[in-house]
Amino acid sequence: MPVLDNPRHELFAQAIAKGASQREAYKSAGYEAGADTVVDAAASRLLSDVKVKLRIAELLEVAAQAAGATAERIAAELSKIAFSDIRKAVQWGKSPVDQTSDNADPNGLRIYPVELVPSETIDENTAAAVSEVSLTQTGIKIKMHDKMAALNSLAKYRGMFIEKHELTGKDGGPIEAVGWSNMSLPEKRDFARRFAFLLSDGLRASEALAGSDEAKEQR
């Protein structure tokens, strides 16, 4: 999709794609700043514009590609955390206790403290799974990224989980099917209005996409 014809719309889309709030993007696009409620309403209307939404999506996709944030790379990073092994980053429980070297009984408990694998020798995958390393009053602290969260995210990405939701009606009873024939007149009017709105919104989106494809073919 080419740059938007309206310069302010383009500036608004670019600001949103960079992470600005609707209010900030609206003001940075050069629009007159009134009361926050007025600005928020105008920004919301602008954000609902089909061409603006498509332009924002395009800008976000370009930014993601430039940053190398592909689906494959994200899955690879999640795999490093999901299948990490803390023993590759930490060593503990050495035996027997060394009582002869200069470092014997270093903490007064006659046990060896936890030892970290040196940063220059730890493998890249394990290093990516480490969230924090710090020195505290009681010794060295190491924290790994959440394995379960990474496993769940990776499983969802691979389509391994199918979430099922059980819906119930009033007071836990069965859901009552409501058809056109047993709708009240106000309900029918509301349904028709909502359907017409969705249909017109879909037609505008289709026309915008068609225009975008046509413009690409002409270039």
C-alpha positions in Angstrom: 0.0 0.0 0.0 1.5 3.4 -1.0 1.9 6.4 1.3 -1.5 7.8 2.2 -2.6 10.8 0.1 -3.5 12.8 3.2 -0.2 13.8 4.8 -1.8 14.0 8.3 -3.2 10.5 7.9 0.2 9.2 7.0 1.8 10.9 10.0 -0.9 9.6 12.3 -0.4 6.0 10.9 3.4 6.2 11.3 3.1 7.5 14.9 0.7 4.6 15.8 3.0 2.1 14.2 5.9 3.5 16.4 3.9 2.9 19.5 2.4 6.3 20.2 -1.1 6.4 21.8 -4.0 7.6 19.7 -4.0 11.0 21.4 -0.2 11.4 20.9 -0.4 10.3 17.3 -3.3 12.6 16.6 -1.5 15.6 18.0 1.8 14.8 16.3 0.0 14.6 13.0 -0.6 18.3 13.2 -4.3 18.4 14.2 -5.5 21.1 16.5 -5.4 19.9 20.1 -8.5 20.6 22.0 -9.9 18.9 25.1 -8.6 15.4 25.6 -12.1 13.9 25.1 -12.5 15.7 21.8 -9.0 14.6 20.6 -9.6 11.0 21.7 -12.9 10.8 19.8 -11.4 12.3 16.7 -8.3 10.0 16.9 -10.6 7.0 17.4 -12.6 7.9 14.2 -9.3 8.3 12.3 -8.0 5.0 13.5 -11.2 3.3 12.3 -10.6 4.5 8.7 -9.9 1.5 6.5 -7.0 3.0 4.6 -5.4 4.2 7.9 -5.7 0.7 9.4 -4.2 -1.0 6.4 -1.4 1.5 6.3 -0.6 0.9 10.0 -0.6 -2.9 9.5 1.8 -2.5 6.6 4.1 -0.3 8.6 4.1 -2.8 11.5 4.9 -5.6 9.1 7.8 -3.7 7.6 9.2 -2.9 11.0 8.9 -6.5 12.1 10.7 -7.7 9.0 13.4 -5.1 9.5 13.9 -6.3 13.1 14.0 -9.9 12.0 11.0 -10.7 14.1 9.8 -13.5 11.9 7.6 -16.3 13.2 10.4 -18.8 12.8 12.8 -16.7 14.9 10.3 -16.2 17.6 9.6 -19.9 17.8 13.4 -20.5 17.9 13.8 -18.1 20.8 10.9 -19.7 22.7 12.5 -23.1 22.2 15.7 -21.9 23.9 13.7 -21.1 27.0 11.3 -24.0 26.8 14.0 -26.6 26.6 16.6 -25.0 28.7 18.5 -26.9 31.4 19.7 -24.9 34.4 22.6 -27.4 35.0 24.2 -25.9 31.9 24.3 -22.5 33.7 24.8 -23.4 37.3 26.9 -26.0 39.2 26.2 -26.9 42.8 26.5 -29.7 45.3 30.2 -30.5 44.9 31.6 -33.2 47.2 33.7 -33.7 49.2 34.3 -30.3 50.8 37.8 -28.9 50.0 39.4 -28.1 53.4 42.9 -27.5 52.2 42.9 -24.8 49.5 42.9 -21.1 50.1 39.2 -21.1 49.2 38.2 -23.8 51.6 35.0 -23.4 53.5 34.3 -20.0 51.9 30.9 -19.4 53.5 31.4 -20.9 57.0 28.9 -23.6 56.3 31.5 -26.1 55.1 29.7 -26.4 51.8 30.5 -25.1 48.3 28.4 -22.2 47.1 26.6 -22.2 43.9 28.9 -21.6 41.0 27.9 -20.1 37.7 29.2 -21.3 34.4 31.5 -18.4 33.2 29.9 -16.1 30.6 32.6 -16.8 28.1 32.0 -20.5 28.1 28.2 -20.8 28.6 26.5 -21.9 25.3 24.3 -19.4 23.5 21.0 -21.3 23.9 21.4 -21.5 27.7 22.5 -17.8 27.9 19.3 -16.8 26.1 17.3 -18.6 28.8 18.9 -16.7 31.6 16.8 -13.8 32.8 18.9 -12.3 35.6 22.3 -12.8 37.3 23.1 -10.7 40.3 25.3 -10.6 43.4 23.4 -10.3 46.7 24.5 -10.2 50.3 23.8 -14.0 50.6 25.6 -15.0 47.4 25.0 -15.2 43.7 21.4 -15.1 42.4 20.4 -16.5 39.0 17.0 -16.4 37.5 15.8 -18.3 34.4 13.0 -17.2 32.1 9.7 -19.0 32.7 9.8 -22.4 31.1 6.1 -23.1 31.4 5.1 -19.9 29.8 7.5 -20.5 26.9 6.2 -24.1 26.5 2.6 -22.9 26.4 3.4 -20.2 23.9 5.3 -22.6 21.7 2.6 -25.2 21.9 0.0 -22.7 20.9 2.1 -21.5 18.0 2.5 -25.1 16.8 -1.3 -25.6 17.1 -0.9 -28.3 19.8 -3.5 -26.9 22.1 -7.2 -26.5 21.2 -9.0 -24.4 23.7 -12.5 -25.5 24.5 -15.0 -23.2 26.2 -18.3 -24.4 27.6 -21.1 -21.9 27.3 -24.2 -22.0 29.4 -27.4 -20.0 29.5 -29.1 -18.3 32.3 -28.5 -19.9 35.8 -26.3 -22.5 34.2 -29.0 -23.9 32.0 -28.8 -24.6 28.3 -28.4 -21.7 25.8 -31.7 -20.7 24.2 -31.4 -20.3 20.5 -32.9 -17.1 19.3 -34.0 -17.0 15.7 -35.4 -14.3 13.5 -39.0 -15.5 13.9 -39.0 -15.2 17.7 -37.1 -11.8 17.9 -39.0 -8.8 19.0 -39.3 -5.9 16.6 -36.7 -3.8 18.4 -34.3 -6.8 18.3 -34.8 -7.2 14.6 -34.1 -3.6 14.0 -31.0 -3.7 16.1 -29.8 -6.9 14.3 -30.4 -5.4 10.9 -28.6 -2.2 11.8 -25.5 -4.1 13.1 -25.5 -6.4 10.1 -25.7 -3.5 7.7 -22.8 -1.8 9.5 -20.6 -4.9 9.4 -21.5 -5.4 5.7 -20.6 -1.8 4.7 -17.4 -2.0 6.8 -16.4 -5.2 5.0 -17.2 -3.7 1.6 -15.0 -0.7 2.3 -12.2 -2.9 3.4 -12.5 -5.0 0.2 -12.5 -1.9 -1.9 -9.5 -0.5 -0.2 -7.6 -3.8 -0.7 -8.7 -3.9 -4.3 -7.5 -0.4 -4.8 -4.2 -1.2 -3.2 -3.7 -4.3 -5.4 -4.6 -2.2 -8.5 -2.1 0.5 -7.5 0.7 -2.1 -7.1 0.0 -3.5 -10.5 0.2 -0.1 -12.1 3.5 0.7 -10.5 
